[in-house]
Amino acid sequence: MIKITKVKRQAKKTRYNLYEKNEIFICAVAETTLIKFNLFVGTELTSEKLAEIITSDTQVRAYQSALNYLSYAIKSEYEIKKKLLDLGFTTNITDSVINKLKDKNLLNDLVYAKEYVRTKTLMGTDGPIKLRNALMKKQIATVDIEDALAKYPVAKQLDNGKALVEKLNYRYRKEAVLKKRQKIYQQLIMKGYPANIIDKLLVMIDQDESNAELNNLLTQANKLWTRNQKYADNERRLKTKLMLANRGFKFDMIEEVLDKLN
């Protein structure tokens, strides 16, 4: 039998150290555990009762850790479970906490998935495939993922995709149309847009690009023509042509522009 001879509050103020004779440390418990089990000076405990108290207090600590983690932002069940396991709590304790959070409607993967999609589509330009993959990594159920992605209609995908394409179009403005188109296509794939959306977005690039490409070609051809002026005419033309072709310009357009420069 263990008899409590001293109860001392920790600096945290919400936890207390329990001692037996000769100030031998027994364990530390939360204030709620202290009250629940009447852990005051003079209380006697069996080893079985002490084990029960420690388990109960561990559940309290795990639950509080989960609440603290949730206070920063909404979390998925997987994220809470990983956090508690990383903190050293057992699977049984972790599962108990998760069930308690779900019972109190503090943890709901469908709500999490919908909020995740809403935030990402409002603040960013990720496509539905990337969002689906991210939610799958968080171990959200497929039915919840599809329910959440239903809030990301084609019209919104096109709006976000268009904003992304405009940025990429400017980033690759010095590239030839074909090379620029390839780079934008790869970026859209990486951002998680499906093929049917990408096709519609690329149409936007193709419109009125011929004049823009010609102007770009003229600008770069003039620079390279000047840079290669130390070479004889035939070599100068060949070097300039190869450089422009390497940048993705079509040979027939290059020939047309170089004829004007000669």
C-alpha positions, 0 to 999 in steps of 0.5 A: 500500500502506498500512502501519499504524504505530500502534494506539491504543485508544479511550476505549470500550476495545472500539474501536481507531484505526489510523494510518499514517506521520505519524499519519495516521488510517486508520480505527477498528475493533472489537477483534474486527475487529482480531484477525480481520484481524491489524491490528497495527503493521507490517501492510500493507494494499491499498486493496481489503483496507482496504475489506473491513476497513471493511465487515466492521467496519461489520457488527460495529457494526451487529450490536452496535447491534441487540443493544443495541436488543434488550436493552431488549425483544423487537423485530420484524424491522421495528423492527430494520431501521428502527433500523439504517437510522435509524442510517445503516447501508446496506440490505445491512448491515441485511439481513445483520444481520437474517439473522444474528439470525434464524439465531441465533434472536434475531429471530422475528416469530411469537414477537414477535407472540405475546408482544405479544398476551400482554402487551397482553391481560394488562396492558390492555383492547385488543380484537383489531382494535386488536392486529391493526392494531398488528401490521400496522403493524410489518409482521408477516406475516398468518399470524403475526398470526392465529396470535398472536391465536388466544391471545386467545379470546372469553372473554378478550375479554369479560373485558377488555371487561367491565373496560373497560365498568365503568370507562366506566360509572363515567366516564359515570355522570352521562349519560343511559342512551342517551347513555352507551350511545353513548359506551361503544359508541364507546370499544369501537370505538376499543379494537378490539372486534368487533361481536359482542363489543360487543353482548354487552358492551352487554347488561351496561349495559342490565341494571338501568339503568332504575332507575339512569337514573331516579335520575340523572334525579331528581337532575339535575332537582332541581338544574336546577329549583332553578337555574331558579327565577327563571323563571315556572312554564311557562318554568321547566318548559320550560327544565328540560325542554330541558336534561334532553333535551339530556343524553339523557333521554327526554321521557316520563321527563322529563315524569313527573319534572317532574310530581312537582316541580310 
